[in-house]
């Protein structure tokens, strides 16, 4: 299993290939230095300065293999205070369960920051999972989620659906809490037949560091619930490894991916392979920022170059004619100062929107408006590597 380690970065800037220059092309727009100056970590996090994730000598709770992480999370939230951070350590092991977090207690959940593969949290849930199978998988015998538990409403919202559970309920790890920290674990959704979230966040000031997130489609969902892209949701994903095949980083949050490896795997044959699918509110300037990162893929992509960098989600928009600039969501993404390996479709790295099928369009005029929602808001700056 691959994992996010600092040693990766010794390899990133070896390539002598340089990116396209400003303004790019109609298929691949490039920012100028002046334009790129607004797309910084500070602006995306909008006043939030994430504190370093500290590992205490003595955590408040310890979870060992064979125990339920969810049971400990429930106890920590019910017994904790919004004024103090609560620490939960997870010992090495394989944990076959979901974890839902809801409450006002700041939590830090951590395994081994240097060996995130040693703590493996896994479930097999997809958007096509039936409600009956969901109930058995997530809450067999009604043990993990009971009325009165902090996350009961999250579970109940999925368990009462009429047919399949949908994307939103497929998450292995679901965070609907602010000021949450996660470090040193692997979260894995083993479903392959449809969208299958490894982690889903619906909160503000969320810090994810030194983790592995693994699935095939929709691996990481940041602000994907109805109306979430209108809320202030800031997420920092730092020094992590994310893998998938299709739309495996999605959502409407303002998120920074710093020193992250994005690996497109070749596990299940798809009609197309896309990494990012942001769903940014039209009035929000900052969606996803990818910086100091590495975009790679399995060896099979080295010759096919099938991978697309991104497309807008346009969630809720059913056709190109229904897209309304300034009202419909329009994914915002900047990939900058990163390494892009020779796995990308370099001439056309962006593609039609996921929901609306709106064709990709951009503006390469010198006086362009980067917030103009009549065009896509997908940009690059100062990247290296053959794929750049």
N, C-alpha and C positions, 0 to 999 in steps of 0.2 A: 504493500500500500504506500502511496506517495504521501508526503506530508509537508507542511510549510516550515522550512528551516532557513535560517540566515545564510547557510552555505550555498543556497540556490543563487544568491545574488552575485556571487563571484563569477558566475557564468553569463550573466545577462548582457553585459555591455561589451562582450567579445566581438560581436559582429561589426563589420565595417560598412554594412549597407545602411544608407540613410533614407529617410522618408521623403515623400513628395514635399515640395515647397508650397508656400502660400501662393494663390488661394486654392490650390488643388484642382480638381476636375468636377464636372457635373455629377460624377458617380462617387467621388471621394473628396469632400471639401476639407481644406486644411486652414487652421487659424493662423493669423499673423501673431507676432510677438505681442503687439499691443492688445489684440483681441484676447489672447490667451491669458493676459495678466489678471483678468477678472475671475478666471477659473482656478481658484486656489482652495486648498483644504479649509482655510479659515472661512472663506465665503460659503462653502457648501455646509459647514457645520454651524454657521450663523450665530456666533457668540458662545457656542459650547466649546470648552477646552477640556477634552477627555483626560481624566486623571489616569495615571498609570495603574494597571491592575496589580494590586499587591496580594501576595500570598502570605497569609498569617501563619505563625508558628503553630497555633491551635485553632482550627476552624470551629465554628459553632456546631456543625453536623458533619458526619462522615457516612458515606454510603459504600457498602461493600457489595461485591458480586453476589447475586442471589437476593439482595434486598431491592426494594422499589425506590427509584429516584423520586417518582411522583409523590409517594407517601411522605418522604422527607421534605420535599418542597412544600407540600400542604402544611406540615407542622411548622416549618420555618416561617411561612407567611402568617399563619394564625397566631404564632407566638411572638413574632417580631414587631419592630416599630419602624414607622416611616422616617424616624430621625436617625436611625443607625443602619449601617450596612451589615447584612448577615452573610456568612461564608459557609458554603457547602462543598466539601471535598468528595470527589468520586474516585474510589480506588480502582485500579486496573481491572478490567473484566468486560464481558459482553452483556449488555443490558437490552433485552428484547422488550421494549415498551415505548410508549409515547410519553412526552413530558410537556405539560401545559402550565404556563406561569401567568397568573393574574393577581394583581394586588399592588399595594402602595409601599411594600417593604423593598428597599434596594437589595438585590441579591447578587452575589458573585458565586457562580458555580464553576468549579475548576477540576481538572484532572492533573496530568503531568504536562506542563508547558513545553517541555522538550520532547515528549513522546505522546502526541495526541492520539496516535493509533492504538495506544494501550487501553483507552477508554472508548468503547464502541457502543453507541446507542443506536438501535436499529428497529425499524418496523417496516412492514410491507403494506402500503396504502397508496391507492391512486385515486384520481378523480372519478374513475369508473367503479370503485369499490361500492358494493351495495351497503345500505344502512345496516342490514342484519350482520354482514361480515365485519363492518366497522365496529359494531357493538361488541362482537366477540373478540376482535383483535385488540381493541383499545381498553375495554372495560369488562372483560369476562367475569362473570359472577358479581358484577357491581362493586369490585374491590377498589379500583384505582380512583374512580370518580363517583362521589356520593353527594347527595343533596346537602348543601351547607359547606362543602369544600370550596376553596377559593376559585378553582377552575371548573366548578360544576356547570356554570352557564356556558362556558366554551364547549365542553363536551355535549351538553344538552342541545346546543344550537345545531350540532352535526347529527346527533342521534335521532332527532325528530324529523329529519328530511324524509321525503317520500320515496325517492329512488336512490340514485347514486349520490355520493357525498359531495362531489365537486372538488375543484382545485383547492379551495380555501380550507377544507377539512382533511386534506391528505397529508398535512404536516406531521413529521415525527416530533419535532421540537417547535412549540408555539409560544411566543413571548408576547403577551399583552400587558406589559408592565414597563414603566419608565426606569431609567438609571440602572439598567441590567447589564451585567458583565458575564462573559463566558470565555473560558480559556482552557486550552489543552485537552480537547475532546474531539472525537469523530462522530458525526451525525450522518446516518446513512439510511436512505429510503431505498429498499430493494425492489420496488415495483418497476415494471418495464413496459406495461401496456398503455400507459397514458401519463398525464401530468402527475408528478409525485414529489411534493415538497420535502426536502430534508429539514429546512428551518424556515419559519415564517415569523416575522416581527410586525407588531402593531403597537409600537410604543416609541417614546422619544428618548434620546441620549442612551443608545444601546451600543455597547462596545464588545466586539467579538475579536478575539486575538488568539493566534496560534491554534486554530481549529481546522479540521477537515470537514467539508460538506460534500456529500456524494449522492448523486441520483442520476437519472437519465434526462428528465425533462422538468423544468421549473425547480431546480435544486434549491435556490435561495430566493425567497419571496419577501420583499421589504415594502410594507405598506400596500397590500393587495386587496384588503377588504373593501367593501362598498363604502365610498366616501373617504377612504383613507388618504388618497392623494391630495386632499384639501387640508389635512392636518399637518401640524409641525412635527415631523418625524425625522430625527437625525440619527444616522447610523454610521459607525466607524468599523470597518472590517480591515484588520491589520495583520499582515504576515500569515495569511491563511491559504489554504488550498481548496479550490472549488472545481468540481468536475461535473460534466453532463454532456448531452448531445444537442439538445434543442431548447432554446429560450431558457437557459439554465440560471440566468440572473435577471429577475423581473421585479417590477413594482414601481410605486409612485413616491417613495421616500426620498429625502435628500441624503445620499449615501456616498461615503468616501471609501474606496478600495485602495489601500496603500500597501505596497509590497505583497501583492496577492498573486498567486499562480492560478490561471484559468486554463484548465486542461479539457479539451474536447475529446471524449473517448469514442471509440467505434465499437459499441456493444450491440446496439439494435439498429437495424437499417432504417433510416429516415429519408423522407423526400428531400429534406434540407437540414442544414446544420447551422444554428445561429447561437451566439453566446448571450448577448444582452437584449432585453426587451423592456425598456423603461416605459412607464405609464404616467409621466409627469403632468400635473395639473397645468393648464395653459398659462396661468398667471404666475407660476413658479419658475424662477430663473434657473434654479439649480436642482438637477435630478441626480444622475450618477457621475462621479468623478473617479476615473481609473488612473492611478499615478504610481510611478516607480514599480510597475508590475510586469508580469511575464505572461504572454498569451501564446499557448502552445497547443499541441494535439497529438494524438497517436500517430505512429509512423505511416499509417495508410493514407493520411491526409497530405503527406509530403509531396506526393505526385498528383493527387486529385485537386488539391487546393479548393475543396468544397465549402470550407467554413466561411460563414458571413459573420462579421463583427456584431452587427446589431440591426434591429428594426424597432419601430415604435409599436406598442401594444394596441393603442386606441381602444381600450376596453369599453364595451358597451356600444360601440359604433359598428353597425352591421354591414355597411357598404361604403365605398369611397364617396358616394353622393351624400351620405348622411354625416360625413365629417364636416364640422363647422369650425373654422379657424377662430381661436379665441374662446371657444366654448368646449370643444372636445379635448380630451387629454392628448398631449403631444410629447412623447418621450424625449427627455433631454439627457445627453451623454457626451462627456469629453474623455477621450483617451489621450493621455499626454505623458511624456518622459518615460515611456515604457518600451519594452522589447516585444516585437511581434514576429513570431517565427514563420517559416515558409509553409504555412498550412492554410492561409487566408486567400480568398478570392480577391487578389489585389486590385483588379480593375473595377470590381463592383462589390465592395465589402458590405454594402447596406442593401436591404431588400424591402419588399412590400410589408405593410403593417400587419400585425398578427390577426386582429379582429376585423378591421374594416377592409383589408386588402388594398388600402390606399398605396399607390405607387410611391417609391422614394423620390423625393425632390429636394433640391438644395439651392442655395444662392451663392454664387462666387463673384458677385459684383464688389468693387472696392468699398462702396458705401452701404453694404448689407447690414440689416438689422438682425442680430443673432437671436433676438426674442420673437421674431416674426413667425407666427404659428401657421402661416400659409405654406411654409416649408417644414421639412424635418429639422430637428435640432440635434443632429448627430455630427460630432466634430472630432478632429485629431490635431495633435500638435507635438512636434519634437520627438517623435518616436524613432526607434531604430530596429534593425533586423530586416531580414529579407522580405518578410511579410508587410513591412511598412512602406 
